[in-house]
């Protein structure tokens, strides 16, 4: 939990995000707009595999640890 809070604090201090959130053109088009971000962070093993066709290939990750990270990310919404 502590690492999650540290990451959120670091992201909130990033100059690019602060600068983007204060963009005058963006604020004129979308008053009160805030940059929002969600992510899941967990550590553990996973199996990586390529899934797709000859035209497009995507990486897929399988593991209970990946499922935990996915649930953590879903909780940020």
PyMOL commands that set and color helices and strands:
alter all, ss='L'
color gray80, all
select helices_A, chain A and resi 2-13+15-21+24-29+64-75
alter helices_A, ss='H'
color red, helices_A
select strands_A, chain A and resi 47-52+57-62
alter strands_A, ss='S'
color yellow, strands_A
deselect
rebuild
show_as cartoon
